[in-house]
Amino acid sequence: MGIKSANFEPFKTIQMYIRYYGSLNSFENLFGNILVFIPFGFLIPHALPKMRNILWLLIFSGFFITDIELFQLVTRFGEFDVDDIILNVIGVVLGFMVFHIFYFLKRLIKKH
């Protein structure tokens, strides 16, 4: 654990999970890291109207997620992996897309 086991190389872990898809817990790691942040991408813009701008949301979530990973690196409570940041941000973006689809449908229903 700590800096020795940290991954600072983008896509290294993602490629490993894709390569060894059948023998590792790839599904849980790849999709779990994405799925856990979909609500973040949906709820933050709902609660904070300024975050309805994708750039602000990406900056905010990027710092938040990086802080979590740095906490893991410093405390050795978990393992730092830059790929977790990438996957988590993908989850935020998917949640943001769900947010906009939801509000588009909501406005469409109100018009009728």
N, C-alpha and C positions, 0 to 999 in steps of 0.2 A: 504494500500500500504506500501512499505518498507519492513523491515525485518520481521514484524509480518505476512505478507501475502506471504513471500517468501517460495519456496519449495526447500529444500535441500535434500530431500529423493528421490533417483533415482527410476524411474518407478511409482511413486505415482500418478502423474497426468495422465500418459499414461494409467495406469490401470483404473483410474476413467473414462476416456473418452471411454475406451473399454466397461466397465461395463454399463455405461449410454449412450451408442451409439445413441439411438433413441431420447433422450430427451435433449441432450446438443449439442453445435456446435462442436461435435467431429471431423467430417470430416475436417472442416476448420482448427482446431487446430492441429490435428495429421498430416494430409497430407500437410497443408499449411506450417508448420515448416520444412517439408522435401523438398517440391517443391521449396521454396524460395532459398535454397542453392544448388540446382542442377547446376545452371549456374556457381556458385562459383567453384564447383568441376571440371567443364569443362573449364572455362576461365582461371583460375589461372595457371594450367599446360600448357595451350597454350601460355600464356604470359611469364611465368617464367619457363624455362626448368628444373631448379633444383627441382621444385615442381612436376615433373613427377614421382618422387619417392613417393610412397604412405605414407611412414613414415614421410617425410618432409611435405607433404601436410596435414596430420593429425595433426602434431604438430602446423603448421602455422594456420590452420583453427580452431583448438581447442582453441588456445590462442585468436584468433580474435573473435570467437563466445562467449567465456567466458568473454572477455572484454565487449562485448555488454550487456551481462546479468549483469555483475557487474555494468556497467553504469546505468542500469535500477534500480538496488538495491540501489545505492548511491543517484541517483537523484530522485528516486521515479517516474521516467518517464517510466511507464510500471511496470511489476512485474518480479522478478527473479524467474526462474524455471529451475532446473537442467535438467528436462526432455526436455526443449527447446534445451539445449546444445546437448543432446543425439540425438534428432530428426534432428537438424541442421547438425550434423556431418554425420548422415545417408544420408542426402541430398548431402553433399559433396562427400561421397563415391559413391553414384549413379551417380553424375556428372562426377566423375573420371572414372567410368566404361564406361559412354557414350563417354568420351574423347578417351579412348583406343579403343573402337569399331570404332569410327569415323576414327582414324588414322590407324587402321588395314585395314579398307575398303579403305581408301585413298591409302595406299601402294599396296593393292591388285589391285586396278584399274590402278595404274601406271605401274604395271608389265604386264598388258595386252594391 
